[in-house]
Amino acid sequence: MNQPSLDVGIDGCRAGWIAVALQPGEQWDIRLYEHLDSVWEAYRDARTVLIDMPIGLLSGSCAEDGRRCDREARLRLKPHRASSVFPAPIREVLEAADYEEAAAWSRKLCSRGLSKQSWNLVPKIRQADALVRRDAQAAVRLTESHPELVFAALFGGPMAHGKKTQHGFEERLRHLSGVYPPAEAVVSCGLERFPRKSVARDDIVDALALAVAGRVAQGKLQTVPEEAQFDSLGIPMRIAFADQAKQEARPLEGARPSFACADGNGGVWTRIAKREFFHHNGYKCRNKMGNLMEWRGAVENIHFYNIIVSLPFILFLFNRFFIKNGHNHK
């Protein structure tokens, strides 16, 4: 299926892979896949397909200094977010049965150890490596990216807070909403549709960030390094992002701040104010995004709520300008 205007962001999660696809205007989709092959088959003809997973791996002794793209990405994320770029393992490690064996192979072949964080990514890296080795189109078009590099390049520098904190979540979502107004709707639907044991909150934000980078860049992505390094199998090793200096950060054409999103239970979420969400069936909304959603009733109650909140101010004005003026007149 031809998808020339579709931009896709993919991130690994506990249950598999979370994919966010942005279509022209307000249209978007968020789906959970068990295997990366299924994601690729669904979106192989998209304009951009960015994935937060190493693509292209070094082998043996040539990997002592690690991949150049990882080193350059860390430099751009100093001082506080550089550690978010884990060193990619060597390809031989993918055959290891457990962490101890993998770490031993890494020390023997490239004179450096293997972090637990990198080992935890190995099952996902195996899927990505197998796909790009088997499918020549995937080797070229399935492009590695990194959410923290995307945020830093698109919004003027590394994020101030860690992504798993509430402040970090709000910081990233605020930035994304500035260039893609339906961002809150995408995250809200992801949180409503998928349990946290399957998909973490930051997995959804990361996948969305990659999709937004593709959309902002209009298919013209920047990479570190500018000239791709290639592994022993000819697979490019690069990390893609949208550069703020080359792409003005502005709301995307056709994307308006209002949206509707099915909740999977026959109801609809609607955003009627910047940070207020209401459910059309008249019941209260359960807070699944920290302080992003509020406990309030149906949308009809908003008018009554505003009157109650404003009543003290109205009484003050009445006392100040009517009662006192009346006394002065006498």
C-alpha positions as CSV (number, residue, x, y, z in Angstrom):
1,M,0.0,0.0,0.0
2,N,1.4,3.4,-1.0
3,Q,1.8,5.7,2.1
4,P,3.9,8.7,0.7
5,S,2.8,11.1,3.4
6,L,2.9,8.8,6.4
7,D,5.5,9.3,9.1
8,V,6.0,6.5,11.6
9,G,7.8,6.4,15.0
10,I,8.6,3.0,16.6
11,D,9.8,2.2,20.1
12,G,10.3,-1.1,21.9
13,C,8.1,-1.9,24.9
14,R,7.5,-4.8,27.3
15,A,4.8,-6.3,25.1
16,G,6.6,-5.8,21.8
17,W,6.7,-2.6,19.7
18,I,4.6,0.6,20.0
19,A,4.1,2.4,16.7
20,V,2.7,5.9,16.1
21,A,1.8,6.8,12.5
22,L,1.0,10.4,11.6
23,Q,-1.0,11.1,8.5
24,P,-1.8,14.5,6.9
25,G,-3.8,16.9,8.9
26,E,-5.2,15.6,12.2
27,Q,-5.2,11.9,11.3
28,W,-3.0,9.6,13.4
29,D,-2.9,6.0,14.7
30,I,-1.2,4.2,17.5
31,R,-0.8,0.4,17.6
32,L,0.9,-2.3,19.5
33,Y,2.7,-5.1,17.6
34,E,4.3,-8.3,19.0
35,H,7.1,-8.5,16.4
36,L,9.0,-5.9,14.4
37,D,8.4,-7.8,11.2
38,S,4.7,-7.0,11.5
39,V,5.4,-3.3,12.1
40,W,7.6,-3.2,9.0
41,E,5.0,-4.9,6.8
42,A,2.4,-2.4,7.9
43,Y,4.5,0.7,7.2
44,R,7.2,-0.2,4.8
45,D,5.9,2.3,2.2
46,A,5.7,5.2,4.6
47,R,7.7,8.4,3.9
48,T,9.7,8.0,7.1
49,V,10.0,5.0,9.5
50,L,12.1,5.9,12.5
51,I,12.9,3.4,15.2
52,D,14.6,3.8,18.6
53,M,16.8,0.8,18.3
54,P,20.4,0.3,17.0
55,I,20.5,-0.4,13.3
56,G,23.9,-1.6,12.0
57,L,26.3,-3.2,14.5
58,L,30.1,-3.3,14.7
59,S,31.9,-6.6,15.0
60,G,34.8,-7.8,17.1
61,S,38.0,-5.7,17.6
62,C,36.8,-2.9,15.3
63,A,34.2,-2.0,18.0
64,E,36.6,-0.9,20.8
65,D,35.5,2.8,20.5
66,G,31.9,1.9,19.7
67,R,29.8,3.2,16.9
68,R,30.5,6.8,15.8
69,C,26.8,7.7,15.7
70,D,26.5,6.8,19.4
71,R,29.5,9.0,20.3
72,E,28.3,12.0,18.4
73,A,24.8,11.7,19.8
74,R,26.2,11.6,23.4
75,L,28.2,14.8,22.6
76,R,25.0,16.6,21.6
77,L,23.2,15.4,24.8
78,K,25.8,16.5,27.3
79,P,25.9,16.9,30.2
80,H,22.7,15.4,31.6
81,R,21.1,13.3,28.9
82,A,24.2,11.7,27.3
83,S,23.8,8.5,29.4
84,S,20.5,7.9,27.6
85,V,22.4,6.7,24.5
86,F,23.5,3.1,25.5
87,P,26.5,1.7,23.8
88,A,25.3,-0.7,21.0
89,P,26.6,-4.2,21.5
90,I,28.8,-6.0,19.0
91,R,27.0,-8.3,16.6
92,E,28.6,-11.4,18.1
93,V,26.8,-10.7,21.4
94,L,23.4,-11.4,19.8
95,E,24.2,-15.1,19.8
96,A,24.8,-15.2,23.6
97,A,22.5,-17.2,25.8
98,D,22.7,-15.0,28.9
99,Y,24.2,-11.7,30.2
100,E,27.3,-13.4,31.6
101,E,28.2,-15.0,28.3
102,A,27.5,-11.8,26.4
103,A,29.7,-9.7,28.7
104,A,32.5,-12.2,28.4
105,W,32.3,-12.2,24.6
106,S,32.3,-8.4,24.6
107,R,35.4,-8.2,26.8
108,K,37.2,-10.8,24.8
109,L,36.5,-9.4,21.3
110,C,36.5,-5.7,21.8
111,S,38.1,-5.1,25.2
112,R,35.0,-3.5,26.7
113,G,32.2,-4.8,28.9
114,L,28.5,-4.8,28.2
115,S,26.1,-2.9,30.4
116,K,22.9,-4.5,31.7
117,Q,20.9,-1.8,29.9
118,S,22.4,-2.8,26.6
119,W,21.9,-6.5,27.3
120,N,18.2,-5.8,28.0
121,L,17.9,-4.4,24.5
122,V,19.4,-7.5,22.9
123,P,16.1,-9.4,22.1
124,K,14.8,-6.3,20.3
125,I,18.1,-5.7,18.6
126,R,18.0,-9.3,17.3
127,Q,14.7,-8.6,15.6
128,A,16.0,-5.4,14.0
129,D,19.2,-6.9,12.9
130,A,17.5,-10.0,11.4
131,L,15.1,-7.7,9.5
132,V,17.6,-5.4,8.0
133,R,19.9,-8.3,7.0
134,R,17.0,-10.2,5.3
135,D,15.2,-7.2,3.7
136,A,17.3,-4.8,1.6
137,Q,14.6,-2.1,1.6
138,A,14.5,-2.2,5.4
139,A,18.3,-1.9,5.6
140,V,18.0,1.5,3.8
141,R,14.6,2.8,4.9
142,L,14.2,1.6,8.5
143,T,16.1,4.4,10.1
144,E,17.6,4.5,13.6
145,S,16.7,7.5,15.7
146,H,16.8,8.5,19.4
147,P,14.1,10.4,21.2
148,E,16.4,12.4,23.4
149,L,18.4,13.5,20.3
150,V,15.1,14.4,18.6
151,F,14.0,16.6,21.6
152,A,17.4,18.3,21.9
153,A,17.7,19.1,18.2
154,L,14.1,20.1,17.7
155,F,13.6,22.2,20.8
156,G,16.9,24.0,21.4
157,G,18.8,21.6,23.7
158,P,18.6,18.5,25.9
159,M,15.6,18.1,28.1
160,A,16.0,19.4,31.7
161,H,14.2,16.4,33.4
162,G,14.5,12.6,33.1
163,K,11.8,11.2,30.8
164,K,10.4,8.8,33.5
165,T,9.6,11.6,35.9
166,Q,6.4,13.6,35.9
167,H,8.2,16.8,35.1
168,G,10.1,15.1,32.3
169,F,6.8,13.7,30.9
170,E,5.1,17.1,31.0
171,E,8.2,18.8,29.5
172,R,8.3,16.5,26.5
173,L,4.6,16.5,25.9
174,R,4.5,20.3,26.1
175,H,7.2,20.6,23.4
176,L,5.6,18.0,21.2
177,S,2.2,19.8,21.5
178,G,3.9,23.0,20.3
179,V,4.7,21.5,16.9
180,Y,2.0,18.9,16.7
181,P,-1.2,20.0,18.6
182,P,-2.9,16.5,18.7
183,A,0.1,15.2,20.7
184,E,-1.9,15.0,23.9
185,A,-4.6,13.1,22.2
186,V,-2.1,10.5,20.9
187,V,-0.6,10.0,24.3
188,S,-4.1,10.0,26.0
189,C,-5.3,7.3,23.7
190,G,-2.2,5.2,24.2
191,L,-2.5,5.4,27.9
192,E,-6.2,4.4,27.7
193,R,-5.8,1.6,25.2
194,F,-2.7,-0.2,26.6
195,P,-2.0,-1.3,30.2
196,R,1.3,0.0,31.8
197,K,2.5,-3.6,32.2
198,S,2.6,-3.7,28.4
199,V,3.5,-0.2,27.3
200,A,5.2,2.4,29.6
201,R,4.1,6.0,29.4
202,D,7.5,7.1,28.1
203,D,7.4,4.4,25.3
204,I,4.4,6.2,23.9
205,V,6.0,9.6,24.1
206,D,9.2,8.3,22.5
207,A,7.4,6.7,19.6
208,L,5.4,9.9,19.1
209,A,8.6,12.0,19.2
210,L,10.1,10.0,16.3
211,A,7.0,10.3,14.2
212,V,6.8,14.1,14.8
213,A,10.5,14.4,13.8
214,G,9.7,12.7,10.5
215,R,6.7,14.9,10.0
216,V,8.6,18.2,10.8
217,A,11.5,17.2,8.6
218,Q,9.1,16.4,5.7
219,G,11.3,13.4,4.9
220,K,14.5,15.5,4.9
221,L,16.1,14.2,8.1
222,Q,19.6,15.1,9.5
223,T,21.9,12.4,10.9
224,V,24.9,11.9,13.1
225,P,27.3,11.4,11.6
226,E,26.5,13.3,8.4
227,E,28.2,10.7,6.4
228,A,27.0,7.3,7.5
229,Q,29.4,4.7,8.8
230,F,28.8,1.2,7.5
231,D,29.1,-2.1,9.4
232,S,30.7,-5.2,7.9
233,L,27.5,-6.2,6.2
234,G,27.1,-2.8,4.5
235,I,24.3,-1.6,6.8
236,P,24.4,2.1,7.5
237,M,25.0,3.2,11.2
238,R,23.5,6.6,11.7
239,I,21.0,8.2,14.1
240,A,18.4,10.5,12.5
241,F,16.7,13.6,13.8
242,A,15.0,16.8,12.6
243,D,17.2,19.9,13.0
244,Q,15.6,23.0,14.4
245,A,18.0,25.2,12.5
246,K,16.8,23.6,9.2
247,Q,13.2,23.2,10.1
248,E,11.3,26.0,11.8
249,A,9.4,24.6,14.8
250,R,5.8,25.6,14.2
251,P,2.4,23.8,14.3
252,L,2.1,21.5,11.4
253,E,-0.2,22.4,8.5
254,G,-3.7,21.1,8.9
255,A,-3.2,20.1,12.6
256,R,-5.8,21.9,14.8
257,P,-5.8,21.8,18.6
258,S,-9.2,20.1,18.9
259,F,-9.5,16.3,18.6
260,A,-11.6,13.3,19.3
261,C,-10.3,9.8,20.3
262,A,-12.2,6.6,20.7
263,D,-11.5,5.1,24.2
264,G,-12.3,1.4,23.2
265,N,-15.4,1.3,25.4
266,G,-17.9,3.1,23.1
267,G,-17.1,6.6,24.5
268,V,-15.1,9.5,23.1
269,W,-12.5,11.7,24.7
270,T,-12.7,15.3,23.6
271,R,-10.2,18.1,24.4
272,I,-12.1,21.4,24.8
273,A,-9.4,23.4,26.6
274,K,-5.6,23.3,26.8
275,R,-5.3,20.8,29.6
276,E,-8.9,19.6,30.2
277,F,-10.4,16.4,29.0
278,F,-14.1,15.2,29.3
279,H,-15.9,12.1,28.5
280,H,-19.1,12.4,26.5
281,N,-21.0,9.7,28.4
282,G,-21.2,12.0,31.5
283,Y,-19.0,10.0,33.8
284,K,-15.8,11.2,35.5
285,C,-12.5,10.8,33.7
286,R,-9.9,8.6,35.4
287,N,-6.6,10.4,35.7
288,K,-4.0,8.2,33.8
289,M,-1.6,11.0,32.9
290,G,-0.7,12.6,36.2
291,N,-2.1,16.1,36.3
292,L,-2.8,16.2,32.6
293,M,-6.4,15.1,33.0
294,E,-8.7,16.3,35.8
295,W,-11.5,14.7,37.6
296,R,-14.6,16.5,36.3
297,G,-18.0,15.5,35.1
298,A,-19.6,15.7,31.6
299,V,-18.8,18.5,29.3
300,E,-22.1,20.3,30.1
301,N,-20.8,20.9,33.6
302,I,-18.0,23.2,32.5
303,H,-20.3,26.3,32.3
304,F,-21.6,25.7,35.8
305,Y,-18.1,25.1,37.1
306,N,-16.8,28.4,35.6
307,I,-19.7,30.4,37.2
308,I,-19.0,28.9,40.7
309,V,-15.3,29.7,40.4
310,S,-16.0,33.2,39.2
311,L,-18.7,34.1,41.8
312,P,-16.3,35.6,44.4
313,F,-14.8,37.9,41.8
314,I,-18.3,38.9,40.6
315,L,-19.4,39.8,44.1
316,F,-16.2,41.8,44.7
317,L,-16.9,43.9,41.6
318,F,-20.5,44.4,42.5
319,N,-19.5,45.6,46.0
320,R,-16.7,47.8,44.7
321,F,-18.5,49.6,41.9
322,F,-22.2,49.5,42.7
323,I,-22.6,49.5,46.5
324,K,-19.8,51.9,47.2
325,N,-20.7,54.2,44.4
326,G,-24.2,54.2,45.6
327,H,-23.1,55.4,49.1
328,N,-20.9,58.1,47.6
329,H,-23.8,59.4,45.5
330,K,-25.9,59.9,48.6
